[in-house]
Amino acid sequence: DIVFVFSWLTLLLAGPQNTGLPSLDVLFVQRMLSPRERKLLAPVISFFLGVSEEAQPVPLETGYTQNTQSNQGKGRPVPGNRRPTQQQSRYAMAQQQARSSRRNFLLGALTGGAGILALTWLWNALHIFPAGGVQSGENGGGASPAATPTSNASNGNGATPAAGTTPIAQVSSVQNNSSVSFTIASNGDPGILVRLNDGKFVAYDATCTHAGCPVDYDSGSQMLVCPCHGAAFDPAKAAAVAQGPASTPLTSVPIHIDKATGAITASQ
């Protein structure tokens, strides 16, 4: 269907080329709009359609004159020796100018529309794929739980795990500036454990507070980055918003580290 639409649109706007016939939109405007009766409306529509008010049709049977030459001094007309009148020449020139204006208008509209689409696609691409690689993590989704304080521990030293906890990892298996993904047992949301450069451990609900996409840890920027819209959170500052469109920080998850075994667990 789209092929037929553009095919007929071209014929309606450009008209039959190299035939001397006016395009359909020119005939429509000339019949429906009279410059004498509609002096305000006709120029506006003529501008958008690329129709010149001077482009008035000239009957073909009256559009030619004969050149006369003396034939043995008798002044007889020479048959077939015809030339366009000045009025018909102006009509043909006005038609050509109208078609040129119409083509320029359509070309500008199409170019502007394509430019807007390209800029929109580029804007979305830059926000969906932010700079810096995204490392590790299992994807998931869900609502953020109620905020609770985060317990930090350094190099395996921390509080004794309380009853009803979920194991995440061993201290020795998590390097500085890296992360481990886990599932929060209380609500099934994705969680993320981050070991900062100074050796401290922090954990957060990985559900982005903007649109609910799961965030991942980017070791290059040392940020928790949302792959959907580019929101960034600083794990070293209680997951505060470092870059929009999110407006609220991630929800922290309380963790415990067993100093005897080095086991890192999250409260249920």
N, C-alpha and C positions, 0 to 999 in steps of 0.2 A: 504493500500500500504506500509506503513512504517513497518508493521509486516513482509511482504514478503521480504522487503529490508534487514532487520536485519537477517532474517532466512537464506537467501542465502549468505549474507556476512559471517555469521558464518561458513557455509559449505565451502565457498571458501577459507577462511583463515585457519581454523582448519583442514579441510579435514575429511574424514570418520574415526572416531575413532575405535581403536581396530580391524582393518581389515587388517593391514599390507600394505595398499595402501597409496601412497603419496598424499598429498593435491594438489588441482588443481593449486595453485599458485607455488608450487614447480615444478610441471611438466612444467608450462609455462616458468619459469625462466630458467630451465635446457635446454629447447629446443631452446629458443630465445637467451640465453646468453651463450657464451662459454668463460671460464676464459682465455683460451689461446689467443683468438682473441680479447676479450674486457676486458683487465685486469683492466682498469680504471673504466669502467661503471658497470661491474658485481658486484664488491664488494659493491658499493654504493647502488644499488637496492637490493642486497642480504641482506644488513644490515637492510633496512627499512622493507623488507618482512620477515625477520627472517629466511632466507635460508642459510644453510651452504654450502660452495663450496665443501666440502668433501662428501656431501650427494648425491652420484651418485647411480642411481638404479642398482641393480644386478639382472640379469635374475634368475627367480625362479627355472628354470630347471637345472641351473648350480650352484645353491647356496648351495648345500649340498654335503657332502662327506660321504662315507660309512666307518664304522669301521669294520675291518676284524678281525675275530677271527679264531683260528684253530678249525676246525670241524673234529674231529677224526684225527687230524694231517694233514689234506689236505688243510688248509688255505682257506676254502670257505667263502665268505662274508655272513654275517647274514642279511637277508632281513629285511627292516624296521628300522634298527638301524642307523639312520641318525642324524647329528648334523649340526648347522649353521657354515659356514666358517667364518674365521676371517674378511674377507672383508664385508660379510653381517652383522656381528655384528657391525662393525664400521658404516655401513650405517644406521642401526636401531638406534644406539646411536646418530648419527648426526641428524637424523630426529626428535628424541625426543628433542634434544637441540634446533633445529630450531623452533619447536612448542612452546617450553617454552619461547624462546626469543620473538617470535611473540606475545604470550599472554601477556608477561610483557610490551611490547611496546604499545599494544592496551589498556591495563589496565591503564598505565601511561597517555596515551593521553586522555582517558575518564575521569580519575580522575582530570587531569589538567583542562579540559574543564568544568567539573561540578564545580570545585572550582572557576573558573573565573565567571561563571554564578551566583554562590552564592554571591560572593563579589560584583558583579554589582547590584544584587537585593538588597543587604544590603545597599549599597551606596545610591541607589535611595530611599529606604525606610527611611533612616535617614534624607534625604533632604526633602522628601514629608511630613514627620511627625516629625517636629522639637521638641526638648525638651520643655516642658511647655505646658499647656493647652491653647487653644484659646477660648476666651470668646466673646459672643454677636456679633451681626453684621449680616447684610443681604448681601448675595452674589450678585455680579453683575460684569460687565466688561465694558471696553471702553477705549478710549484714554484719556490721561491726558490733562487738559486744560492749558492755559498759566499761568505762575507763577504770583501770587499776594501775597502781604504781609498778614500775619496773625495778626489779632487784638486780643490781650490777655486781659482778664478781670479777676479780682479776687473777689470771694465771691459775685457775682452779681453786682459789680460796673463796669460800662463800658460806652461806647458811646451810644447815642440814635440811634436806628435803622434807616437806610436810607430807602427811598422808594424803592419798588421792592425787597423785601427780602422773604426768605423761612423760616418758623418757624421750629426749630429743637427740642427744649425741654425747660423746665423750670430749672432755676438754682437749685431750691430746690430738683428737682427730680434726679439730677446727683450727685452721691457721688464721693469723691476723689478716684483716681486710678481706674476709670471706663470709659466706653465709650458708645456712642450712635451712631447708624448708621442712615444715612439719604440719600436722593437722591438729587444730585445737579441739580437744576431746569434748569440751562442754557444748560447743555449738557446731562443730564440723567445719568451721572456717579455716582457710589456709593461714598458717602462721609462718614467720620467718625469724630465724635466730641469726644475729650479726655479731661477729667478733671484730671490734674496732681495731685500729692500728695500735692503740695503747694496751691491747689485750683484754679490754672489758667486754662483757657479753651483754647484749640487749635483745629483747624479743618484742615483736609487734604483730598485731593482726595484719595480714598482708592484703586485706581488702581495701582498695583505694576509696577514700571518702568522697570522691567526685562522682564516679559512675559505677563503682563496684568491681572494677577489674583488679586482678591480682597483681601486686607490684613485685619487682625483683630487685636484687641488690646489684648495683653497678660498681665494680671495684675501681674503675677508672675515675669516676666522679665521687665515689664513696657516698652515693646517694641511693635511696630506695626509689626506683623509677617506675611509673605506670606506663606500660607499652601502648595503652589505648589513646590517651590524649596528652602524654608528656608531663604529667604532674610529677614532682620530685619532692622527697621528704628526707630530712637530715636525721639519720639514726643516732648521731652523737648528741643531738639536741632534742631528745624525746620525740623524734619523728615530726618535728615542726616542718611546716610547708616551706620549701625552698623555691618552688616554681609552681605556678598555677597550671590548670584552672582550679585545682582543689583549694579549698579555703580552710579546712580543719585538719589537724594532724592525725596520724594513724593512732589506733588504740593500742596501748601497751599491754603486754602479756607478762605476768609475774613468772619469774624463773627461779630455780634453786640449783645450786651446785654442791654436790657431795664432795667435801674435801678429802674424804678417805678413798672414794672410788673414782672421782673425777666425772661422775655422771651428771649431765645437765638435764633437768626435768622442768616441765611447765605445769602450773597448777590447773586443775580441771575446773 
